[in-house]
Structure formats: C-alpha cells, structure tokens
Amino acid sequence: MDPRALTLSLEKPTKFPSHEVQPKAERVTMSAQQSSSFSNTGEEMSLAFAFGICVLVFVAICIICSRRQARIATAAAIARHDLLRTIAGGGLGKAEIASLPAFAYRNPVESGGGSCSRASDASVQCVVCLSAMAEGEMVRMLPRCRHVFHVDCVDMWLFSHSTCPLCRADAKAERRPPPSVAAPEVSPPV
C-alpha cells in the first residue's frame, strides 16, 4: 500500500498525504470553459435584449410615421376636394344668389329680435367681415337658417360656397311646391 494513500478506517488512524492535492489540468481547463460559457450566456442574453429593444423602437417609429403620413394624406385630400369643388363651381350661381331675400337693415332691438350674431346688446355683427351692421345697410337673409349678413359679404362667400358661413346650413332658397288648386265642385246634371 502506498504510504501517501488515504485510508479511512475506524480502527486505524487516518493518514493524509504529505503534499497538497493539486487539481488536474484537465479539470482546471474544464472549469474555465464552464465559467466562460456562463459569461457568454450572459452576454448573449444582453445582446438579445438590446436587439429586442431596437426592434421595438423601430416598430414604434414606423407606426408614428405611418400615422403622420395618414394625417397628411387626409389633409391633402380634403384640400384637393375643396379646391376641385371651388373650381367646379361649388358655390351658388348669380341667379340663385339674387333670389335670396335682401332688405335694409333695421336694429333688431326695435324690430323685435332676430337670429344674428350680436356684438353687444345694441348692435349686430356680420360674421363674414366682423363689422357691425348699421341702420339702413342692405343685408341678405339666408332662408333656411335665417342668418343675416351684409349683401356684398355674403354674395362673395356664396360664389364659392353653397352653405351659410355661420352654421353651414344649405344656403339655397327653399323651393316650395306650388299650391294645389282645388277643383271646383261640380254637381252632375240631373
């Protein structure tokens, strides 16, 4: 038996080797590989996490750009539609505008009210030019909504628009059906 061997026995005293036990080179190398694989796994996880964050940021930027482009496209389509409508004569014709009622303005406090925009209790404002209407000025009333404007202001508006400048109601004159004429009662000959 080797004198340096370790014996475990209850009967015999235990002998320890005289020199320290050195780990084998293979084991040291293996444990170094294991520790480096653990650190590589941590680095790989960090890289995967960073890549995932980059992908999420890229997707968020794409969504934001897409929504912005959609808003710009919608605004451009609306502007194009308004331009085409104006070019195509989206407003009323001269005859239609002339058929709208026009009259000399009377102060609504004296005449019993009105549905106009009031600048103060005593004056009424034209919402197209934002100036007060004076007694005796020619004004035009839109029949459907009964809003009143200066004749020149609303006529210019109606050449390019067919709606009230205030409430967007249709500005065309109401077309009333002709009154029905009742046939006279005729009694049959007897």
Secondary structure, 3 states (H helix, E strand, C coil): CCCCCCCCCCCCCCCCCCCCCCCCHHHHHHHHHHHHHHHHHHHHHHHHHHHHHHHHHHHHHHHHHHHHHHHHHHHHHHHHHHHHHHHCCCCCCHHHHHCCCEEECCCHHHHCCCCCEECCCCCEECCCCCCECCCCCEEEECCCCCCEEEHHHHHHHHHHCCECCCCCCECCCCCCCCCCCCCCCCCCCC
